[in-house]
Amino acid sequence: MTTSVNDEHPGLGLGLGRLEGKVAVVTAADSGIGRATARLFAREGASVVCVDRDERGDPRVDRLIEGDGGQAAFILGDASANETCEEMVARAVDQFGGLDVLFLNAGTGVRAPIHETSEEQWTHVIETNLYSVYRGLKAALPVFLEQGHGNVVITASSLGLLGVRNYPAYCATKAGLINLTRQLSFDYGPEIRVNCVCPGPIDTARVREVPPRSRPVPLEGRESAGDAVKGLHRLGRAEEVAYPVLFLASEESSFITGHALVVDGGQTVAV
Ligand SMILES: NC(=O)c1ccc[n+]([C@@H]2O[C@H](COP(=O)([O-])OP(=O)(O)OC[C@H]3O[C@@H](n4cnc5c(N)ncnc54)[C@H](O)[C@@H]3O)[C@@H](O)[C@H]2O)c1
């Protein structure tokens, strides 16, 4: 594995083989949390099928992984579409020989109070945040059930635990994912573990650009977002979410399922 001085993920260390020989799918993999996690999974020995609806990264995430000496494939597609979900599972099985870890990470939000949120916007958030998980699971679970093991990690949010102004569909869907995680762990244990992470504000494109805002958040906005993080007083880095996801995806968390792991620098410790 190689690292360069200008590496975009200085917080990722060399792999310790925690996912040696495993095959993982990562959705929303070409930016932010997904990109850092896909790369970390590969460093830890996994072959990684990366899914994104855009080619955002430079280099694209699969090439970044290959540059590290890892194995990856890339699927350009919408993670909330059945065809993409079926393709990502088929690619894992056909190209890499199986599927062990499913990291369902796609998410989006619309910043508006609910009475100003159109049905189209509401549906888009539900499609991206909930249907991507439903359809991803429907595609992957037959493989997991047949082989008798599997590991699912879902990206929820600290905003599934807190309310925040003008973010109704996002808060609702992320809260839904947290309880869905608990519910799934019942239905599919002991063979399949299901956990989620609840990141607080992380310094990714979402926070820099906050789609669908049409303009970038000014620097002072980013600083005040960091101030809202009560314990650590800063935004997190994508790598600081990737490691907790790796923990849940690896055997190091073998007695943990149905859990929502809060990775928020202390954002939710107090009002
Ligand atoms: N950044 C934060 O502060 C933060 C906090 C809590 C939770 N999260 C969650 O983390 C996840 C990743 O966010 P991020 O901050 O890394 O975002 P990001 O903007 O850096 O990257 C998101 C990536 O997802 C892709 N994507 C979006 N919708 C997709 C879809 N339907 N199909 C395929 N690809 C899709 C985009 O093309 C982009 O490459 C999301 O679920 C988000 O809700 C982020």
The ligand as an SDF file (V2000), in Angstrom:
LIG
                    3D

 44 48  0  0  0  0  0  0  0  0999 V2000
  -21.1120   15.1330    6.2660 N   0  0  0  0  0  0  0  0  0  0  0  0
  -21.8410   15.1490    7.3540 C   0  0  0  0  0  0  0  0  0  0  0  0
  -21.7770   16.0680    8.1720 O   0  0  0  0  0  0  0  0  0  0  0  0
  -22.7710   14.0010    7.6460 C   0  0  0  0  0  0  0  0  0  0  0  0
  -23.3080   13.9040    8.9270 C   0  0  0  0  0  0  0  0  0  0  0  0
  -24.1650   12.8530    9.2320 C   0  0  0  0  0  0  0  0  0  0  0  0
  -24.4870   11.9340    8.2580 C   0  0  0  0  0  0  0  0  0  0  0  0
  -23.9480   12.0590    7.0100 N   0  0  0  0  0  0  0  0  0  0  0  0
  -24.3460   11.0590    6.0260 C   0  0  0  0  0  0  0  0  0  0  0  0
  -23.1960   10.4760    5.4590 O   0  0  0  0  0  0  0  0  0  0  0  0
  -23.5030   10.0120    4.1610 C   0  0  0  0  0  0  0  0  0  0  0  0
  -22.4450   10.4840    3.2040 C   0  0  0  0  0  0  0  0  0  0  0  0
  -22.3760   11.8900    3.2810 O   0  0  0  0  0  0  0  0  0  0  0  0
  -21.0400   12.6980    2.9500 P   0  0  0  0  0  0  0  0  0  0  0  0
  -21.0250   13.8490    3.8730 O   0  0  0  0  0  0  0  0  0  0  0  0
  -19.8850   11.7940    2.8870 O   0  0  0  0  0  0  0  0  0  0  0  0
  -21.4400   13.2500    1.5000 O   0  0  0  0  0  0  0  0  0  0  0  0
  -20.6120   13.7720    0.2310 P   0  0  0  0  0  0  0  0  0  0  0  0
  -21.4190   14.8630   -0.3440 O   0  0  0  0  0  0  0  0  0  0  0  0
  -19.1780   14.0310    0.5320 O   0  0  0  0  0  0  0  0  0  0  0  0
  -20.6790   12.5040   -0.7310 O   0  0  0  0  0  0  0  0  0  0  0  0
  -21.8860   11.9500   -1.0530 C   0  0  0  0  0  0  0  0  0  0  0  0
  -21.6920   11.0470   -2.2690 C   0  0  0  0  0  0  0  0  0  0  0  0
  -22.9100   10.3480   -2.4240 O   0  0  0  0  0  0  0  0  0  0  0  0
  -23.2340   10.2850   -3.7640 C   0  0  0  0  0  0  0  0  0  0  0  0
  -24.6610   10.0280   -3.8280 N   0  0  0  0  0  0  0  0  0  0  0  0
  -25.6590   10.7750   -3.3180 C   0  0  0  0  0  0  0  0  0  0  0  0
  -26.8460   10.1880   -3.5630 N   0  0  0  0  0  0  0  0  0  0  0  0
  -26.5740    9.0500   -4.2430 C   0  0  0  0  0  0  0  0  0  0  0  0
  -27.3790    8.0210   -4.7910 C   0  0  0  0  0  0  0  0  0  0  0  0
  -28.7110    8.0560   -4.7070 N   0  0  0  0  0  0  0  0  0  0  0  0
  -26.7650    7.0010   -5.4260 N   0  0  0  0  0  0  0  0  0  0  0  0
  -25.4280    6.9510   -5.5470 C   0  0  0  0  0  0  0  0  0  0  0  0
  -24.6140    7.9060   -5.0480 N   0  0  0  0  0  0  0  0  0  0  0  0
  -25.1890    8.9420   -4.4130 C   0  0  0  0  0  0  0  0  0  0  0  0
  -22.7860   11.6300   -4.3210 C   0  0  0  0  0  0  0  0  0  0  0  0
  -22.5930   11.5780   -5.7320 O   0  0  0  0  0  0  0  0  0  0  0  0
  -21.4600   11.8200   -3.5670 C   0  0  0  0  0  0  0  0  0  0  0  0
  -20.3730   11.2610   -4.2620 O   0  0  0  0  0  0  0  0  0  0  0  0
  -24.9250   10.4790    3.8610 C   0  0  0  0  0  0  0  0  0  0  0  0
  -25.8210    9.4410    4.1330 O   0  0  0  0  0  0  0  0  0  0  0  0
  -25.1200   11.6010    4.8600 C   0  0  0  0  0  0  0  0  0  0  0  0
  -26.4790   11.8000    5.1890 O   0  0  0  0  0  0  0  0  0  0  0  0
  -23.1050   13.0680    6.6750 C   0  0  0  0  0  0  0  0  0  0  0  0
  1  2  1  0
  2  3  2  0
  2  4  1  0
  4  5  1  0
  4 44  2  0
  5  6  2  0
  6  7  1  0
  7  8  2  0
  8  9  1  0
  8 44  1  0
  9 10  1  0
  9 42  1  0
 10 11  1  0
 11 12  1  0
 11 40  1  0
 12 13  1  0
 13 14  1  0
 14 15  2  0
 14 16  1  0
 14 17  1  0
 17 18  1  0
 18 19  2  0
 18 20  1  0
 18 21  1  0
 21 22  1  0
 22 23  1  0
 23 24  1  0
 23 38  1  0
 24 25  1  0
 25 26  1  0
 25 36  1  0
 26 27  1  0
 26 35  1  0
 27 28  2  0
 28 29  1  0
 29 30  1  0
 29 35  2  0
 30 31  1  0
 30 32  2  0
 32 33  1  0
 33 34  2  0
 34 35  1  0
 36 37  1  0
 36 38  1  0
 38 39  1  0
 40 41  1  0
 40 42  1  0
 42 43  1  0
M  CHG  2   8   1  16  -1
M  END
$$$$
